[in-house]
């Protein structure tokens, strides 16, 4: 990587030049640099709204970049060791969907773990590809699914030699990593592409002593959430491609999925963040690792909680662990993760990333400080002292591997009826049900509804998880297929 070249930020620099010209706007957006919407200008600031501009020749166009955006994407590709990089302004959802739609057509098989983000299954609904799930091993104590074991991937390939690609999470929300290099090797030997959801892995490209990133492992495409651990604005993301992918075709797919009115606030944030990571990422993520390890040690010293880390690594279902992830098991203090999440926000003014049935996740990144870590640890100690219960009162709940009966597209567009949730056991679901975050579906279209799954949904709802997906916002009813 050429550090001198990486000091450039072409989109940001073009915006700075544009601002100095004091151009009179007779184009969109209609707020006209904030003059038409003073409340918006007051909220965001004059500089921000003045840079919320439309595509024009001096600023290039994301749909067909030829100048400053093209140069910024080339710098990003170099920094991330990819053959090509695309700026994405529809979140990593649009990046994941573009990645899957570039590799799969209607009827194609895709091998993937079931604990994928909903954007992956949404892509299958859109393109009609058929999932072949490698159901990962589950850590029964922590209630989380682990990584894809190589033997499971090989078995799925052997049983589905006509599959076109394999999708891997790297890492999962909880920090679990599969043996990505060997999965890539096996897939390529069988002529299959490897797609990687790296929504939670931006830092893997810049930090030391972390799990391997997708491009270094030889994967063909990767979706990278720059706005998560990379420091860019919310909704900005990247799609990376490697040498054996036709990036021009990927560009056409992106233009089917992405807006023609790209926000220059998002584009410039990607440009500036790439520069920051290229120049200072190694040092920044060394500090993130240090803070996360310190937090793990301090939380475990409180007792009752279990902040898990590298000790989970077993060379198989947990091939590696991303130590920047501060995942904490809470069940031993008699509280669900979502209850601890609520206490932290409501009683201590601490907003963590999410709480599920048995865990919480505090997202630590380049903007955190050690005093913030200490405040979190102190709050967790307080919550244990004030609110802990007998853990035997909490039912044993965890990840449930679903039974897939038809493709997501068939089920989503099939003829359906609405039934009270307690009456849906034995029916085929035709919509999504998930706690968000993390956005991993409990049920997806085409999956069999069981009493165990219903109990999980009802329990998660009672504990205060944000339930999303169903047509019924109260999740009292579910849409099921009329016939199967």
ZAFIRO-865590 format. One record per residue (C-alpha): x, y, z; residue in three letters; residue number from 0. Coordinates in steps of 0.02 Angstrom, whole numbers, plus 50000, padded with zeros to 5 digits. Layout:
N
       X       Y       Z   res     n
       X       Y       Z   Ala   NUM
...
end
This chain:
484
       X       Y       Z   res     n
   50000   50000   50000   Unk     0
   50067   50170   49949   Unk     1
   50048   50279   50105   Unk     2
   50081   50438   50008   Unk     3
   49939   50400   49887   Unk     4
   49826   50350   50033   Unk     5
   49840   50528   50102   Unk     6
   49724   50584   49964   Unk     7
   49535   50595   49986   Unk     8
   49469   50638   49811   Unk     9
   49283   50654   49852   Unk    10
   49315   50756   50008   Unk    11
   49437   50869   49915   Unk    12
   49314   50895   49771   Unk    13
   49178   50945   49895   Unk    14
   49295   51070   49978   Unk    15
   49332   51149   49808   Unk    16
   49148   51151   49764   Unk    17
   49102   51239   49926   Unk    18
   49226   51379   49894   Unk    19
   49148   51418   49724   Unk    20
   48981   51472   49803   Unk    21
   48881   51395   49661   Unk    22
   48699   51452   49648   Unk    23
   48590   51294   49656   Unk    24
   48451   51268   49530   Unk    25
   48456   51079   49556   Unk    26
   48404   50959   49693   Unk    27
   48399   50939   49842   Unk    28
   48260   51064   49865   Unk    29
   48318   51129   50034   Unk    30
   48449   51230   49936   Unk    31
   48596   51214   50055   Unk    32
   48477   51222   50203   Unk    33
   48400   51392   50163   Unk    34
   48230   51313   50131   Unk    35
   48231   51212   50291   Unk    36
   48304   51313   50435   Unk    37
   48263   51183   50567   Unk    38
   48363   51054   50470   Unk    39
   48507   51176   50452   Unk    40
   48504   51211   50639   Unk    41
   48502   51026   50681   Unk    42
   48641   50970   50563   Unk    43
   48741   51130   50545   Unk    44
   48770   51244   50396   Unk    45
   48922   51151   50332   Unk    46
   48833   50984   50331   Unk    47
   48679   51041   50234   Unk    48
   48786   51143   50115   Unk    49
   48874   50982   50064   Unk    50
   48713   50884   50041   Unk    51
   48720   50906   49852   Unk    52
   48671   50820   49692   Unk    53
   48784   50728   49570   Unk    54
   48867   50845   49444   Unk    55
   49020   50843   49332   Unk    56
   49145   50911   49460   Unk    57
   49084   50786   49590   Unk    58
   49064   50632   49478   Unk    59
   48917   50510   49484   Unk    60
   48912   50350   49588   Unk    61
   48810   50257   49455   Unk    62
   48950   50278   49328   Unk    63
   49105   50350   49412   Unk    64
   49238   50422   49296   Unk    65
   49334   50548   49403   Unk    66
   49341   50583   49591   Unk    67
   49229   50439   49646   Unk    68
   49323   50320   49531   Unk    69
   49488   50377   49606   Unk    70
   49421   50360   49783   Unk    71
   49361   50183   49746   Unk    72
   49532   50138   49674   Unk    73
   49617   50201   49833   Unk    74
   49494   50099   49935   Unk    75
   49529   49942   49834   Unk    76
   49716   49965   49866   Unk    77
   49690   49994   50053   Unk    78
   49579   49839   50068   Unk    79
   49689   49732   49955   Unk    80
   49546   49703   49832   Unk    81
   49544   49709   49643   Unk    82
   49396   49828   49644   Unk    83
   49295   49923   49775   Unk    84
   49121   49996   49761   Unk    85
   49055   50135   49873   Unk    86
   48883   50084   49938   Unk    87
   48758   50207   50011   Unk    88
   48615   50087   50050   Unk    89
   48701   50009   50199   Unk    90
   48782   49839   50198   Unk    91
   48609   49771   50158   Unk    92
   48628   49838   49980   Unk    93
   48806   49774   49974   Unk    94
   48757   49598   50029   Unk    95
   48609   49593   49910   Unk    96
   48714   49654   49764   Unk    97
   48846   49522   49805   Unk    98
   48720   49380   49810   Unk    99
   48627   49438   49654   Unk   100
   48792   49451   49560   Unk   101
   48831   49268   49598   Unk   102
   48657   49189   49593   Unk   103
   48512   49177   49472   Unk   104
   48341   49098   49493   Unk   105
   48357   48914   49539   Unk   106
   48543   48922   49580   Unk   107
   48598   48842   49742   Unk   108
   48697   48940   49871   Unk   109
   48781   48856   50020   Unk   110
   48774   48960   50178   Unk   111
   48751   48953   50367   Unk   112
   48575   48982   50432   Unk   113
   48633   49117   50554   Unk   114
   48648   49246   50416   Unk   115
   48582   49424   50421   Unk   116
   48409   49448   50348   Unk   117
   48484   49542   50199   Unk   118
   48554   49376   50134   Unk   119
   48385   49289   50138   Unk   120
   48304   49447   50068   Unk   121
   48422   49429   49919   Unk   122
   48361   49249   49895   Unk   123
   48182   49312   49895   Unk   124
   48229   49437   49760   Unk   125
   48329   49323   49645   Unk   126
   48249   49153   49675   Unk   127
   48409   49063   49725   Unk   128
   48390   48909   49835   Unk   129
   48480   48901   50003   Unk   130
   48578   48747   50056   Unk   131
   48604   48775   50241   Unk   132
   48757   48714   50334   Unk   133
   48681   48720   50508   Unk   134
   48826   48770   50621   Unk   135
   48859   48691   50788   Unk   136
   48776   48781   50933   Unk   137
   48859   48827   51098   Unk   138
   48719   48765   51210   Unk   139
   48775   48866   51360   Unk   140
   48795   49032   51271   Unk   141
   48645   49001   51158   Unk   142
   48737   49058   51001   Unk   143
   48776   48972   50837   Unk   144
   48960   48949   50797   Unk   145
   49056   48943   50633   Unk   146
   49047   48831   50479   Unk   147
   49157   48678   50502   Unk   148
   49259   48631   50350   Unk   149
   49192   48452   50354   Unk   150
   49013   48518   50348   Unk   151
   49055   48630   50200   Unk   152
   49137   48485   50108   Unk   153
   48984   48376   50141   Unk   154
   48869   48513   50073   Unk   155
   48977   48529   49917   Unk   156
   48978   48340   49892   Unk   157
   48788   48333   49906   Unk   158
   48762   48490   49800   Unk   159
   48899   48493   49667   Unk   160
   48790   48609   49562   Unk   161
   48794   48748   49693   Unk   162
   48867   48909   49623   Unk   163
   48937   48989   49780   Unk   164
   48965   48982   49967   Unk   165
   48928   49126   50086   Unk   166
   49023   49144   50250   Unk   167
   49002   49263   50398   Unk   168
   49172   49336   50447   Unk   169
   49155   49364   50593   Unk   170
   48982   49334   50665   Unk   171
   48902   49470   50771   Unk   172
   48973   49379   50923   Unk   173
   49152   49370   50855   Unk   174
   49155   49189   50793   Unk   175
   49259   49152   50637   Unk   176
   49264   48999   50523   Unk   177
   49419   48931   50435   Unk   178
   49397   49051   50290   Unk   179
   49558   49011   50197   Unk   180
   49521   48825   50186   Unk   181
   49338   48855   50142   Unk   182
   49397   48965   49997   Unk   183
   49520   48831   49940   Unk   184
   49388   48694   49941   Unk   185
   49258   48803   49855   Unk   186
   49377   48856   49717   Unk   187
   49428   48676   49683   Unk   188
   49245   48641   49647   Unk   189
   49220   48797   49540   Unk   190
   49117   48891   49669   Unk   191
   49132   49073   49717   Unk   192
   49152   49125   49898   Unk   193
   49052   49275   49960   Unk   194
   49090   49347   50131   Unk   195
   48976   49450   50242   Unk   196
   49104   49558   50333   Unk   197
   48978   49680   50405   Unk   198
   49073   49665   50570   Unk   199
   49248   49647   50499   Unk   200
   49314   49813   50432   Unk   201
   49452   49813   50563   Unk   202
   49516   49643   50505   Unk   203
   49599   49732   50358   Unk   204
   49702   49849   50466   Unk   205
   49727   49777   50641   Unk   206
   49863   49654   50687   Unk   207
   49836   49486   50772   Unk   208
   49656   49476   50712   Unk   209
   49567   49342   50609   Unk   210
   49602   49339   50423   Unk   211
   49501   49457   50314   Unk   212
   49408   49400   50158   Unk   213
   49523   49474   50027   Unk   214
   49680   49400   50109   Unk   215
   49592   49231   50118   Unk   216
   49562   49237   49930   Unk   217
   49372   49260   49937   Unk   218
   49288   49324   49780   Unk   219
   49176   49459   49855   Unk   220
   49153   49539   50025   Unk   221
   49028   49661   50098   Unk   222
   49112   49775   50225   Unk   223
   49017   49890   50346   Unk   224
   49131   50040   50353   Unk   225
   49004   50128   50465   Unk   226
   49020   49996   50601   Unk   227
   49202   49977   50653   Unk   228
   49274   50087   50516   Unk   229
   49209   50256   50574   Unk   230
   49108   50316   50422   Unk   231
   48930   50381   50430   Unk   232
   48785   50262   50461   Unk   233
   48723   50181   50300   Unk   234
   48890   50192   50209   Unk   235
   48972   50029   50158   Unk   236
   49087   49942   50035   Unk   237
   49076   49797   49913   Unk   238
   49246   49722   49873   Unk   239
   49283   49605   49728   Unk   240
   49435   49499   49686   Unk   241
   49521   49465   49521   Unk   242
   49414   49320   49458   Unk   243
   49252   49421   49471   Unk   244
   49185   49523   49326   Unk   245
   49172   49690   49417   Unk   246
   49084   49771   49269   Unk   247
   48940   49647   49289   Unk   248
   48938   49677   49477   Unk   249
   48923   49863   49438   Unk   250
   48767   49828   49334   Unk   251
   48689   49730   49477   Unk   252
   48729   49870   49600   Unk   253
   48640   49993   49486   Unk   254
   48485   49883   49499   Unk   255
   48492   49891   49689   Unk   256
   48561   50062   49735   Unk   257
   48494   50239   49728   Unk   258
   48534   50356   49584   Unk   259
   48539   50499   49711   Unk   260
   48691   50453   49813   Unk   261
   48724   50560   49968   Unk   262
   48889   50651   49960   Unk   263
   48890   50655   50149   Unk   264
   48900   50464   50145   Unk   265
   49022   50459   50000   Unk   266
   49142   50584   50078   Unk   267
   49132   50491   50245   Unk   268
   49187   50331   50157   Unk   269
   49329   50425   50074   Unk   270
   49389   50508   50234   Unk   271
   49370   50349   50337   Unk   272
   49470   50246   50212   Unk   273
   49610   50375   50223   Unk   274
   49603   50372   50413   Unk   275
   49611   50182   50421   Unk   276
   49749   50170   50291   Unk   277
   49857   50295   50384   Unk   278
   49811   50258   50565   Unk   279
   49712   50096   50569   Unk   280
   49851   49986   50636   Unk   281
   49876   50095   50790   Unk   282
   49690   50128   50813   Unk   283
   49639   49946   50814   Unk   284
   49783   49899   50929   Unk   285
   49700   50016   51055   Unk   286
   49528   49940   51019   Unk   287
   49598   49766   51055   Unk   288
   49678   49828   51215   Unk   289
   49515   49909   51274   Unk   290
   49411   49755   51233   Unk   291
   49531   49638   51324   Unk   292
   49536   49756   51474   Unk   293
   49345   49759   51477   Unk   294
   49337   49569   51466   Unk   295
   49454   49550   51614   Unk   296
   49362   49677   51720   Unk   297
   49188   49609   51681   Unk   298
   49241   49431   51720   Unk   299
   49313   49493   51885   Unk   300
   49140   49558   51933   Unk   301
   49078   49377   51937   Unk   302
   48917   49307   51868   Unk   303
   48948   49376   51694   Unk   304
   49052   49285   51563   Unk   305
   49140   49397   51437   Unk   306
   49204   49265   51317   Unk   307
   49356   49273   51205   Unk   308
   49497   49171   51128   Unk   309
   49470   49026   51248   Unk   310
   49323   48974   51138   Unk   311
   49439   48934   50992   Unk   312
   49438   48748   50953   Unk   313
   49508   48741   50777   Unk   314
   49339   48688   50705   Unk   315
   49172   48770   50741   Unk   316
   49267   48915   50820   Unk   317
   49420   48924   50709   Unk   318
   49463   49098   50770   Unk   319
   49387   49235   50878   Unk   320
   49382   49423   50849   Unk   321
   49441   49492   51016   Unk   322
   49375   49667   50977   Unk   323
   49200   49597   51004   Unk   324
   49143   49619   51184   Unk   325
   49008   49485   51196   Unk   326
   48948   49449   51373   Unk   327
   48843   49303   51434   Unk   328
   48718   49361   51566   Unk   329
   48609   49211   51609   Unk   330
   48709   49164   51765   Unk   331
   48649   49322   51853   Unk   332
   48470   49273   51815   Unk   333
   48442   49407   51683   Unk   334
   48415   49393   51497   Unk   335
   48534   49494   51390   Unk   336
   48392   49607   51334   Unk   337
   48352   49646   51517   Unk   338
   48532   49699   51550   Unk   339
   48525   49801   51388   Unk   340
   48370   49892   51452   Unk   341
   48444   49924   51625   Unk   342
   48602   49997   51550   Unk   343
   48504   50118   51441   Unk   344
   48363   50165   51561   Unk   345
   48459   50172   51726   Unk   346
   48639   50211   51674   Unk   347
   48624   50306   51508   Unk   348
   48733   50176   51422   Unk   349
   48678   50119   51248   Unk   350
   48753   49953   51196   Unk   351
   48733   49869   51027   Unk   352
   48607   49737   51075   Unk   353
   48544   49611   51200   Unk   354
   48473   49442   51153   Unk   355
   48403   49305   51264   Unk   356
   48568   49260   51347   Unk   357
   48699   49387   51292   Unk   358
   48739   49570   51268   Unk   359
   48860   49648   51144   Unk   360
   48950   49811   51179   Unk   361
   49027   49873   51017   Unk   362
   49202   49942   51046   Unk   363
   49287   50038   50907   Unk   364
   49403   50182   50863   Unk   365
   49295   50314   50949   Unk   366
   49292   50235   51122   Unk   367
   49390   50287   51277   Unk   368
   49450   50188   51427   Unk   369
   49341   50292   51545   Unk   370
   49188   50236   51446   Unk   371
   49241   50054   51472   Unk   372
   49258   50085   51658   Unk   373
   49084   50161   51664   Unk   374
   49012   50008   51577   Unk   375
   49100   49888   51696   Unk   376
   49038   49986   51846   Unk   377
   48860   49986   51781   Unk   378
   48864   49798   51752   Unk   379
   48927   49771   51930   Unk   380
   48784   49880   51994   Unk   381
   48654   49785   51892   Unk   382
   48716   49621   51962   Unk   383
   48706   49687   52140   Unk   384
   48534   49769   52122   Unk   385
   48439   49662   51998   Unk   386
   48512   49486   51988   Unk   387
   48393   49339   52009   Unk   388
   48400   49152   52028   Unk   389
   48462   49091   51857   Unk   390
   48361   48931   51873   Unk   391
   48204   49036   51842   Unk   392
   48262   49071   51663   Unk   393
   48210   48939   51537   Unk   394
   48344   48855   51432   Unk   395
   48331   48942   51265   Unk   396
   48453   48962   51122   Unk   397
   48475   48957   50935   Unk   398
   48352   48838   50851   Unk   399
   48399   48762   50683   Unk   400
   48246   48778   50570   Unk   401
   48179   48651   50447   Unk   402
   48176   48722   50269   Unk   403
   48034   48657   50161   Unk   404
   48042   48773   50010   Unk   405
   48139   48920   49941   Unk   406
   48116   49091   50022   Unk   407
   48050   49164   49859   Unk   408
   47917   49029   49837   Unk   409
   47855   49052   50014   Unk   410
   47863   49242   50017   Unk   411
   47757   49259   49859   Unk   412
   47643   49109   49893   Unk   413
   47460   49118   49939   Unk   414
   47451   49147   50127   Unk   415
   47337   49166   50275   Unk   416
   47358   49247   50446   Unk   417
   47342   49140   50603   Unk   418
   47365   49175   50789   Unk   419
   47546   49133   50827   Unk   420
   47500   48993   50950   Unk   421
   47402   48906   50811   Unk   422
   47542   48906   50681   Unk   423
   47639   48750   50733   Unk   424
   47653   48632   50585   Unk   425
   47624   48769   50456   Unk   426
   47753   48842   50337   Unk   427
   47803   49022   50375   Unk   428
   47786   49147   50233   Unk   429
   47870   49297   50316   Unk   430
   48018   49341   50427   Unk   431
   48023   49345   50616   Unk   432
   48179   49412   50702   Unk   433
   48247   49510   50847   Unk   434
   48332   49666   50781   Unk   435
   48475   49684   50814   Unk   436
   48556   49564   50774   Unk   437
   48437   49538   50627   Unk   438
   48464   49349   50611   Unk   439
   48293   49276   50572   Unk   440
   48214   49159   50699   Unk   441
   48099   49110   50556   Unk   442
   48117   49146   50370   Unk   443
   47996   49115   50226   Unk   444
   47985   48930   50182   Unk   445
   48027   48862   50355   Unk   446
   47923   48747   50464   Unk   447
   47849   48828   50620   Unk   448
   47867   48721   50776   Unk   449
   47808   48737   50957   Unk   450
   47990   48763   51009   Unk   451
   48009   48910   50890   Unk   452
   47843   48985   50946   Unk   453
   47897   48974   51129   Unk   454
   48061   49061   51084   Unk   455
   47971   49203   50994   Unk   456
   47846   49229   51134   Unk   457
   47983   49226   51267   Unk   458
   48093   49349   51170   Unk   459
   47944   49465   51149   Unk   460
   47900   49455   51335   Unk   461
   48079   49498   51383   Unk   462
   48075   49654   51275   Unk   463
   48168   49606   51117   Unk   464
   48125   49717   50969   Unk   465
   48030   49597   50858   Unk   466
   48028   49636   50672   Unk   467
   47976   49556   50509   Unk   468
   47794   49503   50523   Unk   469
   47653   49598   50441   Unk   470
   47572   49607   50613   Unk   471
   47679   49733   50710   Unk   472
   47625   49657   50876   Unk   473
   47681   49482   50820   Unk   474
   47517   49410   50884   Unk   475
   47484   49336   50712   Unk   476
   47597   49255   50581   Unk   477
   47572   49235   50394   Unk   478
   47579   49053   50340   Unk   479
   47560   48966   50172   Unk   480
   47383   48908   50138   Unk   481
   47445   48748   50061   Unk   482
   47608   48653   50042   Unk   483
end
